[in-house]
Structures are given as C-alpha cells and as structure tokens.
Amino acid sequence: AQKVTQAQTEISVVEKEDVTLDCVYETRDTTYYLFWYKQPPSGELVFLIRRNSFDEQNEISGRYSWNFQKSTSSFNFTITASQVVDSAVYFCALVDLGGTALIFGKGTTLSVSS
Amino acid sequence: DADVTQTPRNRITKTGKRIMLECSQTKGHDRMYWYRQDPGLGLRLIYYSFDVKDINKGEISDGYSVSRQAQAKFSLSLESAIPNQTALYFCATSDSGREAFFGQGTRLTVV
C-alpha cells in the first residue's frame, strides 16, 4: 500500500531563515513518482517538482532544493532564505505503477513572518 | 484558458440539496479524478475515471456520485448535501498517472 507522511503539521519561521519540510513515503513498487505541491492562501495547487524513483539526484531551483533518499524513503524539501511569499501549505505526493492516483500527505503549513 | 476548469468556484448550498460540481479539461487526457481537501487531512480521492466507460470509487466515495459525460468532462454530484461535505474540491487530469494537472478548486459550503 502507498502512504505519504508529513510529520510536521505547522512550521513557523522568520524571514531569511532556512526551513526543511519532511516527507516520508511507503510503497512496494520499485518504480514510482514523488511530487511537491504548494497551496498558497488563494487555494490553488501549484506544482513544484516531480521526481521518479530512478533519479536520486538532488534538485535545486532558485531558493528551493529537494533531497531524495531512497535508503530512508524520504523526499525532503528545503527553502533557503525564506520569504513571506513562501507562506503556504505544502503537500508531498506519491504515485507508483500499481497505483491509480496521486496519494497525498496531510500537508505542512509554513508561516513565514517578517 | 486553464487546462482544467472547475465550475462553480464557490458555492453555498443548504443541507439536503442536490448539487453538481463540473470539471472540463483541454489536455486530451483519459484519466480524470475528483479529490476532496479538508484542513489537516490533505487531499483524499473521491472518484476516478480512466475513460468514458470507466468509473471507480476512491477512498471516500460515500455520499458522492460522478458522471463522465465525455473524455473532457467529469462531474461530481452530491445527491443530498450535508454539512460535513463542506470542503475544497479539486478535479485533476492525467495521461499516465505519472503527473496530474489540477483545476483551481471549488469551495463548497453546506449550511
């Protein structure tokens, strides 16, 4: 069975701090895809990244970086020098070849204060 | 135009009323999904469809029904709305299950 765990329910930081959002997943398949989405207060879901299980390279995009470790079944997301505009709910999600749809974690609410 | 369009965007309805949420997509994808989001619970799958003749229940289908009128259209109905169906609803589409394109969401309030 697939499962995504985001243990951090809420995180509060001050602007310019670095923050890491944790994501731990479970799947029996060897082929799967991991995702991060951002949901700002306006409510829409903004796609951030997709990573397949065969690509363990870390990814950096501006202030965002992702650390994928199959050994610990984790796909963590780091925001460097956080900004108020980063305040949002962040979701980690998983789909494997045996799955039918993305399975989401419960989300982490990030609050960045100035 | 958005790839996935949901209507209405916001709706307030009374307990016991029937309501339909509509979704249309221009991606040409076969797979379509309805999710429900509640605070602290993430997104949970209600129904999904892999083609026009295929309808499947998701994790939380009780109290909901769907209709796949065409490849591009997938509607979600609440036959008799109840207050605990107050939530944010998302429609999504996918070609392979390896990615998903989401609509803007429908905020439904049942009073």
Chai-1 contact restraints between the chains, C-beta under 6 A:
chainA,res_idxA,chainB,res_idxB,connection_type,confidence,min_distance_angstrom,max_distance_angstrom,comment,restraint_id
A,Y33,B,R98,contact,1.0,0.0,6.0,A-B,restraint_1
A,G43,B,G105,contact,1.0,0.0,6.0,A-B,restraint_2
A,E44,B,Q104,contact,1.0,0.0,6.0,A-B,restraint_3
A,L45,B,F102,contact,1.0,0.0,6.0,A-B,restraint_4
A,R50,B,E99,contact,1.0,0.0,6.0,A-B,restraint_5
A,V95,B,G97,contact,1.0,0.0,6.0,A-B,restraint_6
A,T100,B,Y48,contact,1.0,0.0,6.0,A-B,restraint_7
A,A101,B,Y33,contact,1.0,0.0,6.0,A-B,restraint_8
A,A101,B,L45,contact,1.0,0.0,6.0,A-B,restraint_9
A,A101,B,Y48,contact,1.0,0.0,6.0,A-B,restraint_10
A,L102,B,A100,contact,1.0,0.0,6.0,A-B,restraint_11
A,F104,B,G42,contact,1.0,0.0,6.0,A-B,restraint_12
A,F104,B,L43,contact,1.0,0.0,6.0,A-B,restraint_13
A,G105,B,G42,contact,1.0,0.0,6.0,A-B,restraint_14
A,K106,B,L41,contact,1.0,0.0,6.0,A-B,restraint_15
A,K106,B,G42,contact,1.0,0.0,6.0,A-B,restraint_16
A,G107,B,G42,contact,1.0,0.0,6.0,A-B,restraint_17
